[in-house]
Amino acid sequence: MTDQWQYLVTNSELEDLINAYCNDFTAGARAGRFGPITGRDREVDETILILLQKGRKNAVLLAPAGVGKTAMVVALAQKVVADEVPDYLKECRLLEVDLARMAAGTSGPAEFQERFIPLCKGVAERYYNPDNPRIILFLDEIHQIMPNCEGSSYKGLSDVMKPYLTAGDLMVIGATTLDEYRMYVSTDPALDRRFQKVFLNVPNIVETYRIMKSLRPGFEAHHGVTISNILLMLIVHMTEEHMRKRNQPDKSIITMDSAMAYHVKTHGKGTECDINSVYYMVGRETGLNKQALHDEKKFQRIVKQVMQVEGEEDIYYI
């Protein structure tokens, strides 16, 4: 290493900080720890375009809870590992900063910032070294770092990051809801200018169904049971109708997982998840009587919808 790249935070110190307080999404993607992420190509492309810029190269993902902001960042990490990103981002590291882990055991903001500042500084001072892969920091619930976010253990952290963001030494992806961004982040014009917004839409029924299909192999391998296309579509419709306060695809994925778990509990592995397991878990989540959930006319419409989406020869019946 030349004198030009002598760092105040050494490589070993930075790696210790990363191991202690970060989740390495690119390492996880390389190890195959994540299921396939579908339906977010536009948002991933928008984020890549932002990261490639010289000035405002920080993105903030805006969407309601459960829509898949973290999943979109995982999708970006998967693209990096698959070598499907421009040269500027090849072999980059995408690190989620686990603020809760970083704050654990600290007695106040000063002690917490003593852990964060070396990480921030270590990443920033390596930015201009062409021999280093890019490091992108991901901060979920980024509104919690703002000074005006009362009750947050991380409030005021934005003041620590701001000089590095202003100098262009950091690449950051944040995530929060639009309301929380407006309430906390946009009130600081200097910080607001450093981020470009990427809006994630709530997937519709067919989009959610396709997300469920892409995730199905991982859940089938975990539970040791299979689940049909028709039950996947049924779950999407049931959660859309009866769990209105929650968002897709999260509520459908959770219901699929719990229905398969209930089926294993009652029928064992090596079988096919049945419709009663779906009704049981929807009823359990909503307080509705599972016996009253079945509507034959609606069910037949769901069957027809799957046939339209898949074609009659690839329906994967229950």
Secondary structure, 3 states (H helix, E strand, C coil): CCHHHCCCCCHHHHHHHHHHHEEEHHHHHHCCCCCCCCCCHHHHHHHHHHHCCCCCCEEEEECCCCCCHHHHHHHHHHHHHCCCCCHHHCCCEEEEECHHHHHCCCCCHHHHHHHHHHHHHHHHCCCCCCCCCCEEEEEECHHHHCCCCCCCCCCCHHHHHHHHHHHCCCEEEEEECHHHHHHHHCCCHHHHCCEEEEECCCCCHHHHHHHHHHHHHHHHHHHCCECCHHHHHHHHHHHHHHCCCCCCCHHHHHHHHHHHHHHHHHHCCCCECCHHHHHHHHHHHHCCCHHHCCCHHHHHHHHHHHHHHHCHHHCCCC
